[in-house]
Amino acid sequence: MCQVHGKTVDAETRCVHYHSPLDVIAIKFACCNQFYPCHQCHEETAGHEAEVWPKDQFDEKAILCGVCKSTLSIDQYMNIDHCPDCKAAFNPGCQLHHHLYFESIKRDCR
């Protein structure tokens, strides 16, 4: 089982910063290969700067569903709104923070 670091408040990976019923994922950080519930938990407890996942590594299983403990690739996670295994809904607001975890995909606007 994956250990989740940071300031968790329950067994489904909620933390002191994000603890709504939908906040049930943890992210493995590219810099240390350790799971944290959020960027603030990493910032406050990891002891080093966070690094974002580069686009060419989006096949990495870096997302942990806190409900069923299955892991998803970054590509999978970015294209769904719930866990494919247990159907637990994920917080859609997390998309606002993707830039803190994942390299941006710039689109050509021609």
Stockholm file with secondary structure:
# STOCKHOLM 1.0

chainA/1-110         MCQVHGKTVDAETRCVHYHSPLDVIAIKFACCNQFYPCHQCHEETAGHEAEVWPKDQFDEKAILCGVCKSTLSIDQYMNIDHCPDCKAAFNPGCQLHHHLYFESIKRDCR
#=GR chainA/1-110 SS CCCBCSSBCSTTCCBSSCCSTTCCEEEECTTTCCEESSHHHHHHHSSSCCCCBCGGGTTSEEEEETTTCCEEEHHHHHTCSBCTTTCCBCCGGGGGGHHHHBCCCCCCCC
#=GC SS_cons         CCCBCSSBCSTTCCBSSCCSTTCCEEEECTTTCCEESSHHHHHHHSSSCCCCBCGGGTTSEEEEETTTCCEEEHHHHHTCSBCTTTCCBCCGGGGGGHHHHBCCCCCCCC
//
